[in-house]
Amino acid sequence: MLEYRSEEIEIMDDLTISGAVVDQTLRELNTINKRLGGNQISVSSYKKIASKANGNIMLADLGCGGGDIMMEMANWSRKNDVKASFLGIDANENIVEYALRNTKRYSEITYQSINIFSDDFRKQTFDVIHCCLFVHHFTSDQLVSLFRQFSDQARIGVIINDLHRHPLAYWSIKLLTSLFSKSEMVKNDASVSVSRGFKKKELVSILKSAGIEEFQLKWKWAFRWELIF
């Protein structure tokens, strides 16, 4: 078990899912990510890039969920006089509707409900592309193509924040969500997500196959990979 990446489908992969389960799931996922330090990995990576950038920054958050990480990035940008705009992208219109309500106080955050495999998305360019708990939803072959595409679309850099596939991470999140989660989606998807996560050598292989030679890959608590290229 966990020797290879799982191909099991998550409930979240159903792009038509809607209703109260979406709101409950997105609220719980943000709580989990905040308490385990997952959000901070993305924000810290954004700070590194934003501090070196000149002028306005346009960041696209792929698989944006409820927009919570963009809010944290926006808060830091406001405090540090960094002019930044954020575009949340999610293929599920119901998730985008939740995110719009969740981030309504932030005029610098906008959204598109669009599939990243579409021509409309491929035509767009950004300063930074950010993905948190997003790329594990795709096969390694798909990621080779996507990483190559992201590298072309992002003028400054790409930030990936995703899961380290490890038994301790798998069984810990399975126990925690079974005890405390009220969302059947979270209870099912949390451990499945870990099983679809990555070993270091797998990410390195994907990057090499995509022709990406320059990158930073670091392990972060709790069982996350911070990848910048």
Disulfide bonds with the S-S distance in Angstrom:
none
